[in-house]
Amino acid sequence: MKPAPFGYRRPGSLAEALTAYADASDAKIGAGGQSLIPLLSMRLASVAELIDINGIEELSRITVSEDGVRFGATVRHSDLLAHEQVAAVQPMIPAALHHVAHATIRNRGTTVGSIVHADASGEMPTVFALLDGRLTVQSVRGTRELAAPELFIGPLETSLAADEIATEVFLPALAPRHGVAFDEIARRHGDYALVGVGAVVGLDADGAIASVRAGYVSVSEVPTVVDLGEPLVGHRGEITDDALRAAGELALSHLEPEADIHATAHYRAQLVRVLTGRVVRAAYDDAVARSNRSEGTPSNARS
């Protein structure tokens, strides 16, 4: 099928885009187009005008500092995935992006667009929530920043106003003595995950677990982050299987796995249990390795 006829505009500056979007009665913003264009082509959505922001240079920038990673609305998944400084400052970004669709889609899809699409079966909305990211949105009325609890208000629904354009995302740097891991189960590589889990584990000065947070993909209606500290904080050395099982059950107490054509609710719940243990253990090992490297301790020296 072909989309219904629509107008097309390609502004050369952000100010021009904001004005055009504010003046349009029925418009959509186009960047990567990996969600919008298929919907238009299948006539599941229609639009009077498409405002293409790919010509706005300032939206294509990636800025990395010791505080974190900042990237604009037209930065592709593949740009972030290949950026060595991004991986060094916040390794959760490439860890999750490796699981996003296929190379062709990563070459066109934008990470800001994925976050704003607010699909709980997408990896990057969950990463945004897990890392306490901030989204910058702009309109002719001004600029504001949104965190995940303010942004995600329902399935595929955000709190952006009708005239606001998402222009930039900031993801904080990985803190010292912290580690990350991400994994998911899908029927085929590149398919949407049946369940995905990302975890961030922090250690105290003595090497014991001080914090554990995990974000879940394809489990709840909105990207969901769970504090798993209760059964794990204080552990030092090898994490016991019992503690990891308790973490999985704690996660499920905050989640409501649902059945669909891809998996039963029971199967998704079991995947939550298994992946929680697997990913938390990997994030803990990563935290130990990073802490040892920063302190000049051999990586296999774990008490």
C-alpha positions as CSV (number, residue, x, y, z in Angstrom):
1,M,0.0,0.0,0.0
2,K,0.9,3.6,-0.3
3,P,0.3,6.4,2.2
4,A,-2.5,8.9,1.7
5,P,-1.3,12.1,0.1
6,F,0.4,14.5,2.5
7,G,2.4,17.7,2.4
8,Y,6.2,17.7,2.9
9,R,8.4,20.3,4.5
10,R,12.1,20.1,5.2
11,P,13.1,23.1,7.5
12,G,16.8,24.1,7.6
13,S,16.8,25.3,11.2
14,L,15.2,24.3,14.5
15,A,13.5,27.7,14.8
16,E,11.9,27.1,11.4
17,A,10.8,23.6,12.4
18,L,9.2,24.8,15.6
19,T,7.3,27.5,13.8
20,A,6.1,25.1,11.1
21,Y,5.0,22.5,13.7
22,A,3.2,25.1,15.8
23,D,1.3,26.5,12.7
24,A,0.3,23.1,11.3
25,S,-3.1,21.7,12.2
26,D,-2.2,18.1,11.4
27,A,1.5,17.4,11.2
28,K,4.1,14.8,12.2
29,I,7.8,15.1,12.8
30,G,10.0,12.8,10.6
31,A,13.5,11.8,11.6
32,G,14.3,8.1,11.3
33,G,10.8,7.1,10.2
34,Q,11.1,3.5,11.2
35,S,7.7,3.6,13.0
36,L,5.9,6.4,11.3
37,I,6.5,5.5,7.7
38,P,5.2,1.9,8.0
39,L,2.1,3.2,9.8
40,L,1.5,5.8,7.0
41,S,2.2,3.2,4.3
42,M,-0.3,0.7,5.8
43,R,-2.8,3.6,6.3
44,L,-3.0,2.8,10.0
45,A,-2.2,6.6,10.4
46,S,-2.5,9.6,8.2
47,V,-1.1,13.1,8.3
48,A,-1.7,16.3,6.5
49,E,2.0,17.3,6.5
50,L,5.3,15.7,7.3
51,I,8.0,17.9,8.7
52,D,11.4,16.3,8.0
53,I,14.0,17.5,10.5
54,N,16.9,15.6,9.0
55,G,18.3,18.8,7.5
56,I,18.9,20.5,10.9
57,E,22.5,20.1,11.7
58,E,22.4,20.8,15.4
59,L,20.1,17.8,15.9
60,S,22.7,15.4,14.6
61,R,25.3,16.0,17.3
62,I,26.7,13.6,19.9
63,T,28.4,15.2,22.9
64,V,30.3,13.1,25.4
65,S,31.6,14.4,28.7
66,E,32.5,13.0,32.1
67,D,28.9,13.8,33.1
68,G,27.3,11.7,30.4
69,V,26.1,11.4,26.8
70,R,24.0,14.0,25.0
71,F,22.6,13.3,21.5
72,G,20.2,15.0,19.2
73,A,17.0,13.9,17.6
74,T,18.5,12.8,14.3
75,V,21.3,10.7,15.7
76,R,21.0,7.2,14.4
77,H,21.2,4.1,16.6
78,S,24.3,3.0,14.6
79,D,26.0,6.4,15.3
80,L,25.8,5.8,19.1
81,L,26.6,2.1,18.8
82,A,29.9,2.9,16.9
83,H,30.9,5.8,19.1
84,E,33.9,4.7,21.3
85,Q,33.5,7.6,23.8
86,V,29.8,6.8,24.3
87,A,30.7,3.2,25.2
88,A,33.4,4.3,27.6
89,V,31.2,6.8,29.4
90,Q,27.9,4.9,29.5
91,P,28.3,1.3,28.4
92,M,24.6,0.5,28.8
93,I,24.0,2.4,25.6
94,P,25.8,0.0,23.2
95,A,24.9,-3.0,25.4
96,A,21.2,-2.4,24.6
97,L,21.7,-1.0,21.1
98,H,23.2,-4.3,20.0
99,H,19.8,-5.8,20.5
100,V,17.8,-3.2,18.6
101,A,16.4,-4.7,15.4
102,H,18.8,-5.2,12.5
103,A,21.7,-3.2,11.1
104,T,19.6,-1.7,8.3
105,I,17.1,-0.3,10.8
106,R,19.8,0.8,13.2
107,N,21.3,2.8,10.3
108,R,18.1,4.8,9.8
109,G,16.3,4.6,13.2
110,T,16.9,7.4,15.7
111,T,17.4,6.8,19.4
112,V,15.5,9.9,20.5
113,G,12.6,8.8,18.2
114,S,12.6,5.3,19.7
115,I,12.4,6.8,23.2
116,V,9.6,9.2,22.3
117,H,7.7,6.4,20.5
118,A,7.3,5.0,24.1
119,D,7.0,1.4,23.0
120,A,7.5,-0.8,26.1
121,S,8.8,-3.5,23.8
122,G,11.6,-1.3,22.7
123,E,15.0,-1.4,24.3
124,M,15.9,2.3,24.4
125,P,12.8,3.6,26.3
126,T,13.7,1.2,29.1
127,V,17.3,2.2,29.0
128,F,16.2,5.9,29.2
129,A,14.2,5.1,32.3
130,L,16.8,2.9,33.9
131,L,19.5,5.5,33.6
132,D,17.4,8.4,34.8
133,G,17.7,10.1,31.4
134,R,16.4,13.5,30.6
135,L,14.5,14.4,27.4
136,T,14.6,18.0,26.1
137,V,11.5,19.1,24.2
138,Q,11.0,22.5,22.5
139,S,8.2,24.5,21.1
140,V,7.7,28.1,20.1
141,R,6.6,28.6,23.8
142,G,10.0,27.5,25.2
143,T,12.1,24.5,26.3
144,R,11.5,22.0,29.1
145,E,13.1,18.7,30.3
146,L,11.3,15.5,31.1
147,A,12.4,12.4,33.1
148,A,10.9,9.0,32.4
149,P,8.2,9.2,35.1
150,E,7.0,12.5,33.5
151,L,7.4,11.3,29.9
152,F,5.8,7.8,29.8
153,I,2.1,8.1,30.7
154,G,0.6,5.1,28.9
155,P,1.1,2.5,26.2
156,L,2.7,4.3,23.3
157,E,1.7,7.6,25.0
158,T,3.9,10.5,26.2
159,S,3.3,13.8,27.8
160,L,4.6,15.9,24.9
161,A,2.3,18.7,24.0
162,A,0.9,18.9,20.5
163,D,3.4,21.6,19.4
164,E,6.5,20.2,21.1
165,I,9.4,18.5,19.3
166,A,11.8,16.1,21.1
167,T,15.2,17.6,20.3
168,E,17.8,15.9,22.6
169,V,18.4,13.2,25.2
170,F,20.9,13.2,28.0
171,L,22.0,9.9,29.7
172,P,24.2,10.2,32.7
173,A,27.6,8.6,32.8
174,L,28.1,5.3,34.6
175,A,29.1,6.1,38.2
176,P,32.4,4.8,39.7
177,R,32.1,1.3,41.2
178,H,29.1,0.5,39.0
179,G,28.5,-2.1,36.4
180,V,25.9,-2.8,33.7
181,A,24.5,-5.6,31.7
182,F,21.7,-6.1,29.2
183,D,20.2,-9.3,27.7
184,E,16.9,-10.3,26.1
185,I,15.1,-13.4,24.7
186,A,13.6,-13.1,21.2
187,R,12.4,-15.7,18.7
188,R,15.0,-14.4,16.2
189,H,17.7,-11.9,16.5
190,G,16.3,-8.5,15.6
191,D,12.7,-9.4,16.6
192,Y,11.0,-7.6,19.4
193,A,12.0,-9.2,22.7
194,L,9.7,-11.6,24.5
195,V,11.4,-10.2,27.6
196,G,14.5,-8.0,28.0
197,V,16.3,-6.9,31.1
198,G,18.9,-4.2,31.8
199,A,20.6,-3.9,35.2
200,V,22.9,-1.4,36.9
201,V,24.7,-2.6,40.1
202,G,26.6,-0.3,42.4
203,L,29.2,-1.3,45.0
204,D,30.3,0.4,48.2
205,A,33.9,1.2,49.1
206,D,34.3,-2.3,50.6
207,G,33.1,-4.1,47.4
208,A,29.7,-5.1,48.7
209,I,26.6,-4.5,46.7
210,A,25.1,-1.1,47.5
211,S,22.4,-0.8,44.9
212,V,20.6,-2.8,42.2
213,R,18.2,-1.5,39.7
214,A,16.7,-3.4,36.7
215,G,14.6,-2.2,33.7
216,Y,12.2,-4.5,31.9
217,V,11.4,-4.7,28.2
218,S,8.1,-6.2,26.8
219,V,6.7,-7.0,30.2
220,S,4.6,-4.0,31.3
221,E,2.5,-1.4,29.4
222,V,5.2,1.3,30.0
223,P,9.0,1.0,30.5
224,T,9.3,-0.2,34.1
225,V,12.3,0.0,36.5
226,V,12.4,-2.0,39.7
227,D,14.7,-1.6,42.7
228,L,16.1,-5.0,43.5
229,G,18.3,-4.0,46.4
230,E,16.4,-5.8,49.2
231,P,17.6,-9.3,48.6
232,L,21.0,-8.3,47.2
233,V,22.4,-5.3,49.1
234,G,25.4,-6.3,51.3
235,H,26.4,-9.3,49.2
236,R,30.1,-9.6,48.6
237,G,31.8,-12.2,46.5
238,E,29.7,-14.7,44.5
239,I,26.0,-13.8,44.6
240,T,24.1,-16.9,45.8
241,D,21.4,-18.5,43.6
242,D,18.9,-18.0,46.3
243,A,19.5,-14.2,46.4
244,L,19.1,-14.0,42.6
245,R,15.9,-16.1,42.7
246,A,14.6,-13.7,45.4
247,A,15.5,-10.8,43.1
248,G,13.5,-12.4,40.3
249,E,10.4,-12.8,42.5
250,L,10.8,-9.3,43.8
251,A,10.8,-8.0,40.2
252,L,7.6,-10.0,39.4
253,S,5.9,-8.4,42.4
254,H,6.2,-5.1,40.5
255,L,5.4,-6.4,37.1
256,E,2.3,-7.8,35.4
257,P,3.4,-10.0,32.5
258,E,0.6,-10.3,29.9
259,A,-0.1,-13.0,27.3
260,D,-0.2,-12.2,23.6
261,I,0.3,-14.1,20.3
262,H,4.1,-14.4,21.0
263,A,4.1,-15.7,24.6
264,T,1.9,-16.7,27.5
265,A,2.0,-14.7,30.7
266,H,3.4,-17.7,32.5
267,Y,6.3,-18.0,30.1
268,R,7.0,-14.2,30.3
269,A,7.1,-14.5,34.1
270,Q,9.6,-17.3,33.9
271,L,11.7,-15.3,31.5
272,V,11.7,-12.4,34.0
273,R,13.0,-14.8,36.7
274,V,15.7,-16.3,34.6
275,L,16.9,-13.0,32.9
276,T,16.8,-11.1,36.2
277,G,19.3,-13.5,37.7
278,R,21.5,-13.7,34.6
279,V,21.7,-10.0,34.0
280,V,22.1,-8.9,37.6
281,R,25.0,-11.4,38.0
282,A,26.6,-10.1,34.8
283,A,26.2,-6.4,36.0
284,Y,27.7,-7.3,39.3
285,D,30.7,-9.0,37.7
286,D,31.0,-5.9,35.5
287,A,31.0,-3.6,38.5
288,V,33.7,-5.7,40.3
289,A,35.9,-5.7,37.2
290,R,35.5,-1.9,36.7
291,S,36.2,-1.3,40.4
292,N,39.3,-3.5,40.3
293,R,40.6,-1.8,37.2
294,S,40.1,1.7,38.7
295,E,41.9,0.7,41.9
296,G,44.6,-1.3,40.1
297,T,43.5,-4.6,41.5
298,P,43.8,-7.8,39.3
299,S,40.4,-8.5,37.7
300,N,40.2,-12.0,39.2
301,A,40.8,-10.8,42.8
302,R,37.3,-11.1,44.2
303,S,36.8,-11.8,47.9
